[in-house]
């Protein structure tokens, strides 16, 4: 077979994969970065998910390159977009004024910035970016991966390899292909010692995944889509996954005994829509007379474009829909037969289309009417014909059986009390987010648990069964519970950056990944290279989030 080689092969071009490729190439390694879709960037781009971030993101708790990405997004808007005076002068410009984050923006802008960050390495031939390549086979020689086979969009096949192979896929695909031990779904309390783990684990109880969609609203126009084929399935009382219709305003709250209601208020008037809004993590409500909680309004929660930030203002805001109504929990796409996975992927697409159609035709309005026919899918935003995201947002996939597994007992405020999160001698980064478990397959309920700001231990990226493989995304050694806070954008970036920097360090030093962790001198030396890159390894004392 013809084999294309590099120092580092990064499989998966999402958030972690891009950060890994950038770190390795920055250190002088040659890198091949592959991605299954047309767009690198994962959650940022092809999945169209504005970043979930912690309250201190502007000051601390992210790597220098992640900050550079965020700064460049803002600079892009300031340079190329007709911003309003208030938006242009804002210290922390938030183009969409979305409540989920202090920085909500269009996926294509994120794509442009990520491509620009990688471009110098491509020009110097240190980095090759290959899109629309899907891994399908792995060759091993004992505990080393020697080659990975890929299929392209046209069905052709090729083999790539690297001295170090980083799994940055969305579901930990490489772990399965290489036969490296991993975990899926829920573990039992006996296995993890977690107080909130079930008595019996279930490998197929995984958080729902979501096919997000972008839309705007043009008053007086009719943009109602064709009735989706599965509309009756998802709007009926016998919807397959909940004891109430999947689609509607009621949504599961943090307390299963309670219900909260969501609303849709397209294009709020500027007087009640401030030009600059910080994350809902910073302030619980916006300043519109106290009658509005941002998490209830799906228009503003993940809004990508806010009209008031632009002059002249566009006809409509643009918002991104990713909420419980289009979380797909009828089945997983991990470790099931291909035809089953395909059916669930299509089911998730149909669920999102059905929710859009319901919003257009049946959703109760504040004025007593029903439906918002002016809602228009924005495929130009998502890079697709129908406004659905190019790829599903997958919260949970395969997790490495790692040298170190992070459990609820290590980070949860409910367990740790005032002690803070567990500290690791082998920290390679930090992160912070509440334990946020969306409803799961097989009846798993939504769960929130405050978590102390945490560290990312190097041992969570490494397997005792693979010498040259490093986990580089959401597939590190967490449990079902702790995946709920280690899965978010800045943490995935930090994991990928640490993985790429580790591969480069091993190339330069002659050490192996596990050896770096085992040797205090090597570990300290590697951590110094991370600090030199602008990676925070520990938190100052802050409150749990």
N, C-alpha and C positions, 0 to 999 in steps of 0.2 A: 504494500500500500504506500501511496505517497503521503509523507508526513511533513506538515509545516510546523516548525519549532520556534519557540521563544523562551526567554528566561522564565516568564510567568504567563500562564494561561488563566484568564479570568472568564469563567463560564456564567453568564448572566449579566446583562448590562443595566440593571436597575440602580437604585440609589447606592447600595453597597458595592456593586460592581464598578460603577464609575469612580467612586472614591478609592477603591482598591487599585484600579488601573492608574489613576492619577498619582497615588502615593508611590507605587512601584516605579513608574516612569520618571517621576521627580528624582528618585534615587539613582537613576541611570540604567535600570533594568529594561530589557526589551519585553514588550507586553503584547499579547493578543487578547482583545476584549470582544466577546461574542454576545449577541442579544437575539432573542427569539422574535421580537416584533420589529417594526420599521424604525422605532424611536428608542434611543437609549434614555434612561432616566426613571423607568419604573413608576413608583408612586408619584413622582413629580410630573410625569409626562404622559406615558401611554395609559396609565391608570387614572390620571387626571385628578389626583387627590391633593388638595392644598395641605401643607404640612401641619401635622399635629405636633405642637411644641410646648415646652414648659414655660412657666412665667418669667424665668430669668434669662431667656434665650438671647436677649439683646446685650446682656452684660457678661454672661458666664455660661458654661455648660455646653459648649459646642467647639469643634475644632476650628482652627484658623481657616482651613479650606471651606468648611461649611459656612463660616461667616462670610468668606469671600463670595461664595455662591449667592448668598442672600443679598450682600451689598451690590453685586453685579446685576441682580434682578431689579433692584431699586434704581440703579444707575441707568439701566436700559430704558426704564419707563421715563426717567427724567430727561434722557437724551432724545428719545424718539417719539414720545407721546405728547399730545397737547394737554398737559396737566393744568388743573385749576391752580390759582395762586396759593390757596391753602394747602393743596396736596404737594405742590412743588416745594413749599417751605417746611413741610413736615419732617421732623427728624427721623421718624420711623414710618416712612410711606407704606401704606397698605392699599395697593391698587383696588382690591375688591372690598375693602372694609369688612372682610369676613370675620365672623365671631370666633371661628375655630383657631385662628392664628393671627399674629401681628403682621403676617405677610402672606396674603392670598393673591394669586396671579394666574394668568393664562398658561396652560401647559406648553404652548409653543414658545413662550418666553423662556421658561425653564429649559426647554430643549436647546434653544439658541445659546444660552449661557453655558450649559454643560458641554456643548460642542466646542464653544470658544475656549473653555478651560482645557480641553483635551487637544485642541488643534496644534499647539506648538510641538507636542510630542509626536503627533502624526507627521508633521512636516519634517521632523528630524529622523523619521523612520524608527523611532523607539516604540511606537504604538501603532497597531493595526486594529481598526474597529470594524467588526463584521456583523451586520444585522441580518435578520431573518434566517438565523441558524439555530437549529434545535438539537441538543444533544440526544443521542439515541443509544450509544454503546460506549463502554469503557473497557480498556485493556489495563490489566494490572500485572506487575511482576512482584509477587509477594505483597509487601505492604506499601509498594509504590505504584502510583498511577503512571502509566507509560504513554497512554494516548487516549484521546476522546474522539469518538466518531460523531459527526454532525450531519444532519439533513438540511438542505436549503429549501427555500420556498418552491423552487422548481423541481424538487425531488432528487436532485443530485446529492452525492455524499462526499465527504472529505474528512481527513483526520488531522487533528491539531494536538500539540503537546507543549508542555513547559516543564522546566525542572521543578517548578512548584505550580500546583493547580488549585485555584480558589473557586469554591462553590458559592456563587452569588445568585443562584437561580431563585425564582419566587417560591418554589415549593421544596427546595432541597433535592432537586432531581438527581444531581450527581451522586448523592449519598446512596440512593437506591440503585442507580446504574453500576456503581462501583462495589456494591455489596458491603458498604460501611455501616455499622450498626447505628440505628436512629430510633426515634420515638415519634409517634403521632398521637393526637387526641389527648384524652385525660389519662393521667397516671393515678394509681390508687394511693390513698393516704398511707398505706403500709409501705409503699415504695418511696414516697417523697417526704413523708412526715409533715406534710402541709395540713393545717387544720381545716382548710376549705376544699381539700381534694376529696373526691368521692370514695366510698368504701371499695368500689370495684372500678377499675379503669376501663376506658372504652376507646380503642384506637381510632374509631371513626366519629367520636364526638369532638368536632372541631368548630371553631368560630365560623360564622357565615362569611362568604365572600360576596362581593358586590360589583356589579357592572354599573359604574357611575354614568351619569349623562349630564350634558350641559344644555342649558336652555335660556332664552330670554323671553320677553313678553312685549308684543306689539298690540296695543289696545285697538280695538275696532277691526282687527284682521282675524282670519280663521286659518290656523295652522294645524288643525286636528289631524293626527296621523291615522292611517288605516287601523281598524280595530285589530289588536294583536291576536294571534291564533290561540293563545292560552289565557285570554282575558278572563273568561268565566272561571277558570281554575283558580286564579289568584284573587278574585273579588268575591267569591262565594263564601258562605258561612262554613263550608266544608273544605276550605283551603287546606292543603296537606300538612302544614307545619305548625299551626297555632289554633287555639280554640276559638278564634275570632278571625274575620277576614284578614288576610295578610296586608291588604291595601286599605288605607283609610287614615283618618287623623289620629286616632288613639295609637299610642306606641308604648312598648314596655318601659317602665321606669326602673331606676336602680332598685326599688323595692317592688318585688313581684306582686305584692298585695295592692299596690297603687297603680294608677294609670295617669299619664300626662297626655295632654292634647297638643298636637302640632298645628301650626297655621301656615298659610302662604299669603304674603302681602307683596305682590310684585311692585317693583319700582316705588318704594316709599318716597314721600315728598322730602326735599332737601331739609326742611325745617326739623324733621324727625329722623334725619339720617346724617349725622355729623360726617364731615369730610375725612376725618382721621379718627379711627377707632382702634384701640389696642385689643389684644386678645381677650376673649371671654375669661381666660384663666386669670387675668389681671383684675378684671372688674366683672361682677356677676351680671350686671344689667347695663344696657345702654341708657342714655339720658333722655328718653322720650316719655317723661311724665310718670315713670315708674311702672307702666302697665305692660312692659314687654321684657320677657326673658329671652335672650338670643338663641338659646338652645331649642326653644319651641318654634321659632320661625325658620323654616327650612330655606326660605329665600335668602336670608341674610347669613345663615350659619356658615356656608361654604361659598359665599359669593366671590366670583373671580374679577368682576369689573363693576365698580360702583360709579354711576353716572356723575355724581357730584365731584368726583376726583378729576374730571376732564372738562376742558373748555376749548371748543364747544362740546357740550355733553352729547354722548351718543343717544339714540332713541330709547335705549333700554339698558339696564344692568344686564350682566350675564352671571348666572349662578350654576353651581354644580350640585347635583343631587346624589347624596350618599347618606342614607338614613335607614332606620329599621324597616321601613316599608319596602325597600328594595335590597335588604340583606337577604341573601339566598341561603336557607338552612335546610332545604329538602334533601340534601345529600352532599358529600364531599367529592372533590376531583382528585384526591390523593389516594394512591394504592387501591384503586378500583379499576375494573376493566375499561379499556379505551372507549367502548361504546357507551358505558355508563357515564364516564367523565364527559363525553361529548353531549350526552343528553342533559346533564346538569349544567354545563356551560350554556347550552341553548335555553334551558329553563331560566337561568339567571338573566339572560338577555330578554326573554319574554316577560319576566317579572318587572324589569325596569321599563320596558316599553308599555306594559300594562299600567304601571304607576303613572307614567306620563299621560297615557290616554285617559286614565281616571281623573287626573288633575285637569285635563282639558275639557272633560265632559261631565263629570259627576261631583267633583269636589265642592263641598259647601263653601260659600263665600260669606264674608262678613255682612254684605248687603242683603242676604237672604236668598240670593240666586245660587246657581250651581254651575260649576265648570269655568275654566279659563281658556277659551278657544284661542286666545292670542299667544299662548305659550308656544314658542317655536324652538324645536331642537336645533342646536348649533354644532353641526358636524364640522364646520370650519375650525372650531375651537379644539375638537377632539381628534381631528384628522381622519374622520370616518364619514360615511354617507348619511348615517342616521342620528348622529349626535351622541351615540353611546361611546364609552371609552374604548380605546383600541384593545385594551387587555383588562381582565378582571382584577380588582383590588383584592388580593389574597392576604388575609391577616395571619393565617396560620398554615404551615405545611409540615414538612419533616424537620425534626430537631435532632441535632447530633447527640449521640451518647458520648458526651465529652469527658475530658479529664476533670472538668468542674461543671456541675449543674447548679444553676441559680434557682433557688426555691423561694416560695412565699416567706419562709422563715428568715431569709436573708435581707428582705427589703420592706416588707409590709409593716405599716405603722401599727396595725392591729396585733401584730406579733412582737415587733421590736420595741414597742412603747417609745420611750424617750431616748433610746440608745442609738438611734440612727441606723443606717444600713450597715451591713457587714462590710468590713474593709478587707481588701485583697492586696497581698504583696506583689502580685503579678498584674496589677491594673494596667490596662492599655487604653482607657478612655472612661468617660462618664456619660450619664444620661439621667433624665428624670421624666416621669409620667406616672399618672395614677395607674393602678392595675385596672384595665378597662377591657372586660370580656364581653363581646357582643353575643347575642343569642347564638347558640351552637346547634349543630346537627344532633339528632337523637335526643332532643328535648333540653339541651343545656340552656340555662337561664342567663340573662344579662347579669353581670356582676361588676361592681366598683369596689375598690379598696384603696385607701390612701397609701402611698408608698414614699419612703424616704428617697431623696436623690441618691443614685447608686453609681457604682463603678462597674466596668466591664472587665472581668478577669480573662487573662490570656487563655487560661485553661478551658474556658467555655468555647474557644474557637478550634480546639485541637482534639483529635481522636487518638486513642491508644492503638487503633487498628490501621492507621494510615500515616506514613512518614511524611509525605509531601503534599497532603491535602489540608487546606485551611478553610474553615467556614467563614464566609464573608458577607452575610446578610442576616435575614431573620431566622436562619437555620442553626444558630448557635445553641449551646447547652442550657436551655431554659426549660421550664415545665409549661404545661398548658396554662397555668395561672400566671407565671411571670412573663410568658410570651406577651401577655396583655399590656405590658409596659415597655418591653425591649423591642417591640415591632415597629415603633414610630420612626419617622424620617430621620431626625438627627442622630438617633441611636444606631439605625442601620448604616448611616454614613460613617459614624465612628467605628463600627465593627469592620466595615469594608476598608477604611483607611488603615486601621491597625493590621488587618490581614495583608494588604498590599505592602505596607512598610515592613512587616515581618518577613515576607518573601524576599524583599530586596536586602534586608539585613542578613538573612541566611546566605544569600548569594555572595555577599561581600565578605562575610566572616567565615564561611565554611561550616557554620553550625547548622543543626537541624531544628525545626520548630519546637519539638518537645525538649530538645537539649537546651534551648534558650530559656524555657520556663524552669527547667530543673537546675540550671546553674545560676546561683545568685549574681555572679559577676556578669554573665552574659545577659541575664534579665535586666539588671540595672543599666547596662550599656545600651540595650535596646530601648528601654524606657527613656533614656536620655535622648535618643534619636527622635522619639515621639514628641517629647517636650520641645525639642528644637524645631519641630514642624508646627508647633502651636497647639498640641494636644493636651487638654487638661486631664490629669490622672486622678485627682481627688477634688472633693467639694469642700468649700467652706461650710460652716454650720448654717443650714437653712431649714425651713420647716418642711414637713412632708407634703406631698402634692397628690 
